[in-house]
Amino acid sequence: MGANEIKQEIDRLGLSEKLLLLEDVWDSIAASNETLPLPEWQKQELEQRFAAYRSGNQSLHDSASVHEELRQSYIISDERLNHQPEVTSGVLANECGALLKKFFRNRRK
């Protein structure tokens, strides 16, 4: 089956089936020992960040503390405002994850 035929088959799938397929593809990629080529700009950025970390000019933070800091710093946590929306994590997580993965995949091209 050629690439165009595979794409046509994928286009026939529903959104949830596409997301499951995408997860399977990513798992397959992660399980392989192949190295993903990085564009030069990405290598330079990683080298700069690692150098800053080694020199003590940059610290690491776990995801939970980063999320909490973002929640506290955004306007939704300002008690002076009339509306206090409830933040629920995980809503459309798969769909958002797919969008992010697509974005970064396109950046690597």
Backbone hydrogen bonds in HBPLUS format (Angstrom, degrees):
<---DONOR---> <-ACCEPTOR-->    atom                        ^
c    i                          cat <-CA-CA->   ^        H-A-AA   ^      H-
h    n   atom  resd res      DA  || num        DHA   H-A  angle D-A-AA Bond
n    s   type  num  typ     dist DA aas  dist angle  dist       angle   num
A0006-ILE N   A0002-GLY O   3.00 MM   4  6.29 156.2  2.06 152.2 159.3     1
A0007-LYS N   A0003-ALA O   2.95 MM   4  6.18 159.9  1.99 148.8 154.1     2
A0008-GLN N   A0004-ASN O   2.98 MM   4  6.22 155.2  2.04 145.1 151.5     3
A0009-GLU N   A0005-GLU O   3.02 MM   4  6.29 154.2  2.09 145.6 152.2     4
A0010-ILE N   A0006-ILE O   2.92 MM   4  6.22 157.0  1.98 151.5 158.2     5
A0011-ASP N   A0007-LYS O   2.86 MM   4  6.11 154.6  1.93 149.8 156.9     6
A0012-ARG N   A0009-GLU O   3.15 MM   3  5.30 140.0  2.32  99.1 110.2     7
A0013-LEU N   A0010-ILE O   2.98 MM   3  5.35 154.0  2.05 111.4 119.6     8
A0018-LYS N   A0014-GLY O   2.89 MM   4  6.17 155.7  1.95 155.6 163.3     9
A0019-LEU N   A0015-LEU O   2.94 MM   4  6.23 157.4  1.99 153.1 159.0    10
A0020-LEU N   A0016-SER O   3.02 MM   4  6.24 156.8  2.08 144.7 150.7    11
A0021-LEU N   A0017-GLU O   2.90 MM   4  6.11 158.0  1.95 147.2 153.6    12
A0022-LEU N   A0018-LYS O   2.81 MM   4  6.04 156.0  1.87 147.6 154.7    13
A0023-GLU N   A0019-LEU O   2.93 MM   4  6.19 156.0  1.98 147.0 152.9    14
A0024-ASP N   A0020-LEU O   2.97 MM   4  6.27 158.1  2.02 147.4 153.4    15
A0025-VAL N   A0021-LEU O   2.85 MM   4  6.17 154.9  1.92 151.7 159.0    16
A0026-TRP N   A0022-LEU O   2.89 MM   4  6.17 164.9  1.91 153.6 157.2    17
A0027-ASP N   A0023-GLU O   2.83 MM   4  6.06 159.2  1.88 151.0 157.3    18
A0028-SER N   A0024-ASP O   2.90 MM   4  6.09 152.4  1.98 143.8 151.5    19
A0029-ILE N   A0025-VAL O   2.90 MM   4  6.21 155.2  1.97 150.7 157.5    20
A0030-ALA N   A0026-TRP O   2.84 MM   4  6.06 162.5  1.87 152.4 157.3    21
A0031-ALA N   A0027-ASP O   2.92 MM   4  6.07 143.1  2.05 142.2 152.0    22
A0032-SER N   A0028-SER O   3.20 MM   4  6.41 131.5  2.45 138.5 149.6    23
A0032-SER N   A0029-ILE O   3.19 MM   3  5.33 138.1  2.37  98.5 109.8    24
A0042-GLN N   A0039-PRO O   3.07 MM   3  5.44 126.1  2.37 106.5 119.7    25
A0043-LYS N   A0039-PRO O   3.14 MM   4  6.50 156.6  2.19 154.2 161.3    26
A0044-GLN N   A0040-GLU O   2.98 MM   4  6.23 162.2  2.02 154.6 158.9    27
A0045-GLU N   A0041-TRP O   3.08 MM   4  6.26 155.0  2.14 139.7 146.3    28
A0046-LEU N   A0042-GLN O   2.99 MM   4  6.20 164.5  2.01 151.1 154.9    29
A0047-GLU N   A0043-LYS O   2.91 MM   4  6.12 157.8  1.96 149.8 156.3    30
A0048-GLN N   A0044-GLN O   2.93 MM   4  6.15 157.0  1.99 148.6 154.6    31
A0049-ARG N   A0045-GLU O   2.99 MM   4  6.22 161.2  2.02 151.1 156.0    32
A0050-PHE N   A0046-LEU O   2.92 MM   4  6.07 159.3  1.97 149.1 155.0    33
A0051-ALA N   A0047-GLU O   2.93 MM   4  6.05 156.9  1.98 145.9 152.4    34
A0052-ALA N   A0048-GLN O   2.99 MM   4  6.20 156.8  2.05 145.8 151.9    35
A0053-TYR N   A0049-ARG O   2.95 MM   4  6.19 152.3  2.03 143.9 151.7    36
A0054-ARG N   A0050-PHE O   2.89 MM   4  6.12 164.4  1.91 152.9 156.6    37
A0055-SER N   A0051-ALA O   3.01 MM   4  6.17 151.2  2.10 145.9 153.2    38
A0057-ASN N   A0052-ALA O   2.88 MM   5  5.06 134.4  2.09 163.8 161.7    39
A0056-GLY N   A0053-TYR O   3.09 MM   3  5.19 154.9  2.15 103.9 111.7    40
A0066-VAL N   A0062-ASP O   3.15 MM   4  6.44 156.0  2.21 152.1 159.5    41
A0067-HIS N   A0063-SER O   2.91 MM   4  6.09 164.2  1.94 153.4 157.1    42
A0068-GLU N   A0064-ALA O   3.03 MM   4  6.23 161.8  2.06 146.5 151.6    43
A0069-GLU N   A0065-SER O   2.95 MM   4  6.07 158.7  2.00 144.0 150.0    44
A0070-LEU N   A0066-VAL O   2.94 MM   4  6.18 156.8  2.00 150.0 156.4    45
A0071-ARG N   A0067-HIS O   2.93 MM   4  6.19 157.8  1.98 150.1 156.3    46
A0072-GLN N   A0068-GLU O   2.95 MM   4  6.17 156.2  2.01 149.3 155.6    47
A0073-SER N   A0069-GLU O   2.93 MM   4  6.06 143.1  2.07 144.0 153.9    48
A0074-TYR N   A0070-LEU O   3.11 MM   4  6.13 137.0  2.31 146.9 154.6    49
A0077-SER N   A0074-TYR O   3.16 MM   3  6.15 172.1  2.17 127.5 129.9    50
A0078-ASP N   A0075-ILE O   3.04 MM   3  5.27 169.3  2.05 116.0 118.2    51
A0081-LEU N   A0078-ASP O   3.18 MM   3  5.91 164.3  2.21 118.8 123.3    52
A0093-ALA N   A0090-GLY O   3.23 MM   3  4.84 152.8  2.31 118.5 111.0    53
A0096-CYS N   A0092-LEU O   2.86 MM   4  6.02 169.3  1.87 160.2 163.5    54
A0097-GLY N   A0093-ALA O   2.83 MM   4  5.88 156.5  1.88 145.1 152.6    55
A0098-ALA N   A0094-ASN O   2.90 MM   4  6.10 151.3  1.99 144.3 151.9    56
A0099-LEU N   A0095-GLU O   3.03 MM   4  6.36 153.1  2.11 146.3 153.3    57
A0100-LEU N   A0096-CYS O   2.94 MM   4  6.24 160.8  1.98 153.6 158.4    58
A0101-LYS N   A0097-GLY O   2.91 MM   4  6.10 163.2  1.94 150.6 155.3    59
A0102-LYS N   A0098-ALA O   2.95 MM   4  6.10 156.3  2.01 145.1 151.7    60
A0103-PHE N   A0099-LEU O   2.92 MM   4  6.14 158.8  1.97 148.0 153.9    61
A0104-PHE N   A0100-LEU O   2.99 MM   4  6.28 168.7  2.00 158.0 159.0    62
A0105-ARG N   A0101-LYS O   2.86 MM   4  5.94 150.7  1.94 144.9 154.0    63
A0106-ASN N   A0102-LYS O   2.95 MM   4  6.14 158.3  1.99 149.6 154.7    64
A0107-ARG N   A0103-PHE O   3.01 MM   4  6.34 141.0  2.16 140.0 151.5    65
A0108-ARG N   A0104-PHE O   3.04 MM   4  6.27 140.1  2.20 141.5 150.8    66
A0108-ARG N   A0105-ARG O   3.20 MM   3  5.23 128.2  2.49  94.1 107.2    67
A0109-LYS N   A0106-ASN O   3.33 MM   3  5.34 148.5  2.44  96.8 105.6    68
